Amino acid sequence: MVLALIAGGAVATYAYVLHARRTPAPVLDLSLLQIPTMRAAVLGGFIYRSGIGAMPFLLPLLLQLGFGLTAFQSGLITLSNVVGAMGMKTVIPIILRRFGFKLALTVNALISAALVAACATFTPGVPFAWIIAVLIVGGFFRSLEFTSLNTIAYADVDARRMSRATSLVAVAQQLSISVGVAIGALAVDLTLWRRGHATITAADFQPAYIAIAVISACAFFVFVRLPPDAGAELARRSPGPAPGPTEATDQRMG
């Protein structure tokens, strides 16, 4: 059933690409991907979020099934991500003015991926202070990546095509989050199958965190191809939230 759904989705995607090329005003204007900054934001952002998107799915399960916490306790710890994200908002303009979008996106993709991999150390017996510290710092750097992506996506899009750009970015983001959840669930399920037991423990989440960290880090290879001056004009002023629902969703992921 799963393989059939994947195959059906691939066929539908290919069919839409053919349709979009022949339609004057498609719902999702794929010609926008010819813009380097938009292409990096959509493709690189898709890869990055495909890994990071599993975090809101895996973390509560780890805390409740692996540590035996209640949903309320798990939620309080998960809020640490938001604390880090809020802290980053005040320094994002400074970072982008100093280093530019290309360096910020490439280097930060690796840093935030490493912090996701650090979640593999979350096992019973680990001090909760360490867990909260990793989540706060991770939320800090993920917020930088999300805000940079949501801003540079529209750097070179003219006003006439802005609404189409918003639709394309929003759809790509929602799809990538779904892919991230699927990857995280698959990694945990494969770990259970390999170890031959049915009860989930904290150790069963370790391979999943490593897997999504590697996927997120692969966005580096997309961002490194950005022009050195990508988004230079935007970097000289404080980046605001991108049009559409992307910023709010990224806040939940961060």
Secondary structure as GFF3:
##gff-version 3
##sequence-region A 1 254
A	DSSP	alpha_helix	2	22	.	.	.	ID=ss1
A	DSSP	three_ten_helix	30	34	.	.	.	ID=ss2
A	DSSP	alpha_helix	36	39	.	.	.	ID=ss3
A	DSSP	pi_helix	40	44	.	.	.	ID=ss4
A	DSSP	alpha_helix	45	52	.	.	.	ID=ss5
A	DSSP	alpha_helix	55	61	.	.	.	ID=ss6
A	DSSP	pi_helix	62	66	.	.	.	ID=ss7
A	DSSP	alpha_helix	71	78	.	.	.	ID=ss8
A	DSSP	alpha_helix	80	89	.	.	.	ID=ss9
A	DSSP	alpha_helix	92	117	.	.	.	ID=ss10
A	DSSP	three_ten_helix	118	121	.	.	.	ID=ss11
A	DSSP	alpha_helix	128	152	.	.	.	ID=ss12
A	DSSP	three_ten_helix	159	161	.	.	.	ID=ss13
A	DSSP	alpha_helix	162	195	.	.	.	ID=ss14
A	DSSP	three_ten_helix	202	205	.	.	.	ID=ss15
A	DSSP	alpha_helix	206	217	.	.	.	ID=ss16
A	DSSP	alpha_helix	220	223	.	.	.	ID=ss17
A	DSSP	alpha_helix	232	235	.	.	.	ID=ss18
A	DSSP	alpha_helix	246	253	.	.	.	ID=ss19
###
